[in-house]
């Protein structure tokens, strides 16, 4: 079957999609967007988290056919300019904060953490509620497993990104 949907603001189509194929597989293998990682294939680790019609979801648990006519935003879409590929585009603020805070180690969990962090900051800082506290951050990222960092640098990165987003919103 053919599946047509929007990815990072661009209309795309994937041909010869078989019924059991996941959105994750289509993104990575058919559309050349390898940012979302294939780790558990059971929706448990969060490495494949994407925005699906504006809500975060594990793309490994979404059948590709469910994406027909929908909007998907991947970790590549967090880069400045938010187009399909991020190879030549500068990193987005959340991505930069993770690099600067040393929250990126093996990188397998990073894409999902970035998407969840972006979502958290949209719901807090972006909604005028202020920066999230540690408890809010831990709750928002609870579905994302990391085996390398011990989470402290990840939490530091979220605080840094929140601080910058709040500063950008206030005109500073």
QUIQUICOR-V325037 format. One record per residue. SS is DSSP state (A for helix, B for strand, O for the rest). NEAR is the number of other C-alpha atoms within 8 Angstrom. Layout:
ss;near
SS;NEAR
SS;NEAR
//
This chain:
ss;near
O;7
O;8
B;12
B;11
B;13
B;12
B;12
O;13
O;10
B;8
B;8
B;8
B;8
B;11
O;7
O;6
O;12
O;6
O;8
O;6
O;10
B;12
A;14
A;13
A;10
A;13
A;12
A;12
A;9
A;8
O;8
O;7
O;11
O;8
O;9
O;16
O;10
O;9
O;8
O;7
O;8
O;7
O;10
O;8
O;12
O;13
O;17
O;15
B;16
B;15
B;13
B;11
O;7
O;8
B;6
B;11
B;8
B;12
A;12
A;14
A;10
O;11
B;12
A;15
A;9
A;7
A;14
O;9
O;7
O;10
B;14
B;14
B;14
O;14
A;13
A;14
A;14
A;13
O;14
O;9
O;6
O;11
O;11
O;11
O;8
O;12
O;4
O;5
O;8
O;7
O;10
O;9
A;9
A;13
A;11
A;9
A;12
A;13
A;9
A;8
O;11
O;10
O;13
O;9
O;7
O;6
O;7
O;8
O;14
A;9
A;15
A;15
A;13
A;11
A;15
A;12
A;13
A;9
A;9
A;11
A;13
A;9
A;9
O;12
O;14
O;12
O;8
O;6
O;8
O;9
O;11
O;13
O;6
A;7
A;7
A;8
A;13
A;9
A;7
A;10
O;10
O;7
O;8
O;12
O;9
O;8
O;5
O;6
O;11
O;7
O;8
A;7
A;11
A;12
A;11
A;10
A;15
A;13
A;10
A;10
A;11
A;12
A;9
A;9
A;12
A;12
A;9
A;8
A;8
O;6
O;5
O;5
//
